[in-house]
Amino acid sequence: MPQLDVSGFPSQIFWLVITFVFLWWLMAKVALPKVGLVLEERQKKISDSLDMADDLRKEAASELESYEI
């Protein structure tokens, strides 16, 4: 069986290491920084929306108080 032929192991291990290092570098330098930026942007948008909702809630409560008086 060719997959158990030990004479091909060194070249297969070499290409496995090369491929793994390349994919590791690609993820670390390209993909993951983009994901990090998207997560930061989402967190900022959520925080801003929550702040705006809190301000609007306070404004609505004060309007309700002035209406009831």
Order of alpha helices (4+ residues) and beta strands (2+ residues): alpha-alpha
